[in-house]
Amino acid sequence: MTESALVTVTCHPEFYFENGMFIFQVKNTLYKLNHNILVNEPKLFTDVFSLGQYAPDSQEGKVDGQLIILSGKNLTVQTFDLFIKFKFMCPCPSTKYSLDDLENLLEFVCHFQCSACMLSFITSCVIERAYFFHPSELIYLSIEYKIQAIFKRGFTRLCKVSLTKIKKSHCVQMGMDTYVAYVYVRSHLDEYICTVAAEFPPIVHSSSCQDHKGCAKDWAAVWWNGMGQLLLDGRNPQHLDKAVNHFKGLQFGQCFETLFQISAIFKTEGAAK
């Protein structure tokens, strides 16, 4: 007796409909589904639905002895249940799916070439929960399944991560080409941050300012001790946007009543995000 003969299959308690047309097996679970549940997934079930047209008497997929067996690298009963619920009921909010659910559904949708509508929905769920994934995971998913929107989100977040916090496993996930691009961008951002911290922007003195030289010295000290410390703190360096917001709340000593022209720094805030 073969090992496969020892496998016991059971009917799914929710998705084995007695009046269903086609019987599918996933792992050790049987599904009996109607044509209308799957009609919008042409790539996956076109051949199944065409059996009746070319071989009217064929029982393949219609009786327990001739099942349609579905298999895939990460295909599980749970993943197929999510797929059926999406088709038969209504898609859940993104927060109802675990990260594993989203990854497995994405693999399922791409492997079985499901509809663009379903791919778009799963992609939007991943993007909505992007901050629950490490950036390298997002990049892996985007490259594996060729989804540009996920790559943009992942690479933007990756560029905020310090190079010292990237592990070997992250490099493997994102691939060498992406890692080299990240190092290049991160290096330029670090250089830019150092420039911002060290080179204070010019100031415009108010008409009431009577000591331009002293005011300029005070401004240089405030900038270095404020923005310099916030941006270059070895233990807890701030992102440029957070540093700017923090800096706005500082007291400026002699320069308190002076107008500072620092709009150039604020405009470039987004470039370092």
C-alpha positions in Angstrom: 0.0 0.0 0.0 1.4 3.4 -1.0 1.8 6.3 1.4 -0.7 8.3 -0.5 -3.3 5.6 0.0 -3.0 6.1 3.8 -4.0 9.8 3.6 -7.4 10.5 4.9 -9.3 13.3 3.3 -12.3 15.1 4.8 -14.9 17.4 3.4 -14.5 21.0 4.3 -17.2 21.9 6.9 -18.1 25.1 5.2 -17.1 24.9 1.5 -18.2 21.4 0.5 -21.5 22.1 -1.2 -23.6 19.1 -2.1 -24.9 20.9 -5.2 -21.4 22.0 -6.2 -20.0 21.2 -9.6 -16.3 20.7 -9.1 -14.4 18.9 -6.3 -10.9 20.2 -5.4 -8.4 18.7 -2.9 -6.0 20.9 -1.0 -3.8 18.9 1.3 -6.2 16.5 3.0 -9.4 18.7 2.6 -12.0 18.5 -0.1 -13.9 21.4 -1.5 -17.0 21.1 -3.7 -17.6 24.4 -5.4 -19.9 26.0 -7.9 -18.8 27.5 -11.2 -20.1 31.0 -10.3 -17.7 31.3 -7.3 -14.6 30.9 -9.5 -15.8 32.2 -12.9 -13.7 35.4 -12.7 -10.5 33.5 -12.2 -9.9 32.4 -15.9 -6.3 31.5 -15.7 -6.8 29.1 -12.8 -9.9 27.3 -13.8 -10.3 27.8 -17.6 -9.3 24.2 -18.3 -11.6 22.9 -15.6 -14.6 24.7 -16.9 -13.9 23.7 -20.5 -13.9 20.0 -19.7 -17.6 19.8 -20.1 -17.5 21.5 -23.5 -15.0 19.1 -25.1 -15.8 16.0 -23.2 -19.5 16.2 -22.0 -19.3 12.8 -20.4 -16.1 13.4 -18.5 -16.4 13.0 -14.7 -13.0 14.5 -14.0 -13.3 17.0 -11.1 -16.9 16.1 -10.6 -16.7 12.9 -8.6 -14.8 12.0 -5.5 -12.7 9.4 -7.4 -11.4 12.0 -9.9 -10.5 15.0 -7.8 -8.8 18.1 -9.0 -5.7 18.3 -6.8 -4.3 21.8 -6.2 -0.7 22.1 -4.9 1.8 24.9 -4.5 4.9 25.9 -2.5 2.9 27.6 0.2 -0.6 26.4 -0.5 -2.4 25.5 2.7 -6.0 24.9 3.6 -6.0 28.2 5.4 -4.8 30.0 2.3 -7.4 28.4 0.0 -10.1 29.2 2.6 -9.1 32.8 2.4 -9.3 32.7 -1.4 -12.8 31.1 -1.3 -14.0 33.6 1.2 -12.7 36.4 -1.0 -14.6 35.0 -4.0 -17.8 33.6 -2.2 -18.3 36.2 0.5 -16.6 39.6 0.8 -12.9 40.6 1.3 -11.9 41.3 4.9 -10.3 44.6 6.0 -6.6 44.4 5.7 -6.2 44.3 9.5 -8.1 41.0 9.6 -5.3 39.3 7.7 -2.1 38.2 9.4 1.2 39.0 7.7 1.6 35.3 6.8 -1.9 35.3 5.3 -1.0 38.2 3.1 2.3 36.6 2.0 0.6 33.3 1.3 -2.3 34.9 -0.6 0.1 36.9 -2.7 2.0 33.7 -3.6 -1.3 31.9 -4.3 -2.7 34.8 -6.5 0.5 35.0 -8.6 1.2 31.2 -8.8 -2.4 30.4 -10.0 -2.6 33.6 -12.1 -5.8 34.9 -10.5 -7.6 38.0 -11.5 -6.1 41.5 -11.6 -8.8 42.6 -9.2 -7.7 40.1 -6.5 -4.0 40.9 -7.0 -4.8 44.6 -6.6 -6.7 44.0 -3.4 -3.9 41.9 -1.8 -1.3 44.4 -2.9 -3.3 47.2 -1.3 -3.6 45.2 1.9 0.2 44.7 2.0 0.8 48.4 1.4 -1.7 49.4 4.1 0.2 47.2 6.6 3.6 48.0 5.2 5.0 49.1 8.6 4.4 45.6 10.0 6.9 44.2 7.5 10.7 44.8 7.5 11.6 46.8 4.4 13.6 43.9 3.0 10.5 41.7 3.2 8.5 44.2 1.1 11.4 44.4 -1.4 11.5 40.6 -1.6 7.7 40.4 -2.2 7.9 43.1 -4.8 10.7 41.4 -6.8 9.3 37.9 -6.4 5.9 38.9 -7.7 6.9 41.9 -9.8 4.8 44.5 -8.0 6.3 48.0 -8.4 4.0 49.7 -5.8 5.3 47.4 -3.0 8.9 48.0 -4.1 8.5 51.8 -3.9 7.1 51.5 -0.4 9.8 49.1 0.7 12.8 50.9 -0.7 11.6 54.3 0.7 11.4 52.8 4.1 14.7 50.9 3.7 16.5 54.2 3.0 15.5 55.4 6.5 17.3 52.4 8.1 20.9 52.9 9.3 23.4 50.7 7.4 24.6 49.2 10.7 21.1 47.8 11.3 21.0 45.8 8.1 21.7 42.1 8.7 22.8 39.4 6.4 19.3 37.9 6.2 18.0 41.3 5.0 20.6 41.4 2.3 19.6 37.9 1.1 15.9 39.0 1.0 16.4 42.1 -1.0 19.1 40.8 -3.3 22.5 42.2 -4.1 21.4 44.7 -6.8 18.9 46.3 -4.4 21.5 46.2 -1.5 24.1 48.1 -3.6 21.5 50.7 -4.6 20.5 51.1 -0.9 24.2 51.5 0.2 24.6 54.2 -2.5 21.5 56.1 -1.5 22.1 55.7 2.2 25.7 57.0 1.9 24.5 60.2 0.0 21.7 60.7 2.6 24.3 60.4 5.5 26.6 62.9 3.8 23.7 65.3 3.3 22.7 65.0 7.0 26.2 65.8 8.1 26.2 68.8 5.8 22.9 70.1 7.2 24.1 69.6 10.8 27.4 71.4 10.3 26.5 74.2 7.9 23.9 76.5 9.4 21.6 78.3 7.0 21.9 82.1 6.5 19.8 84.4 8.6 18.0 87.6 7.9 18.3 90.1 10.7 15.4 92.0 11.8 15.4 95.8 11.6 15.8 96.1 15.4 18.9 93.9 15.5 21.9 96.0 16.5 24.6 93.3 16.7 24.7 91.3 13.5 28.1 89.7 14.3 27.0 88.6 17.8 23.7 87.5 16.5 25.3 85.4 13.8 27.6 83.7 16.3 24.7 83.0 18.6 22.8 81.5 15.6 25.7 79.3 14.7 26.0 77.9 18.2 22.2 77.3 18.5 22.2 75.5 15.1 25.1 73.2 16.0 23.9 72.5 19.5 20.4 72.0 18.3 20.3 70.4 14.8 23.8 69.1 15.1 23.0 67.1 18.3 19.6 65.9 17.0 21.0 64.7 13.7 24.3 63.3 14.7 23.5 61.8 18.1 25.4 58.5 18.1 22.8 56.7 20.3 19.6 58.1 19.0 20.0 60.1 15.7 16.7 61.8 14.6 15.4 61.8 11.1 15.5 65.2 9.4 11.8 65.8 9.7 11.7 65.0 13.4 14.8 67.0 14.0 13.4 70.1 12.3 10.1 69.9 14.3 12.1 69.5 17.5 14.4 72.4 16.6 11.4 74.7 16.0 10.6 74.5 19.7 14.0 75.5 21.0 14.8 78.9 22.6 17.3 81.0 20.6 19.0 83.2 23.2 20.2 86.5 21.6 18.5 85.5 18.4 15.1 85.0 19.9 13.6 88.0 18.1 15.6 87.5 14.9 14.0 86.2 11.8 15.8 83.2 10.4 15.7 82.2 6.8 15.8 78.4 7.1 13.2 77.6 4.5 15.8 75.8 2.4 16.2 73.2 5.1 12.5 72.7 5.5 12.1 72.3 1.7 14.7 69.5 1.6 13.1 67.8 4.6 11.3 65.3 2.3 14.5 64.4 0.4 15.9 62.7 3.5 12.8 60.9 4.6 
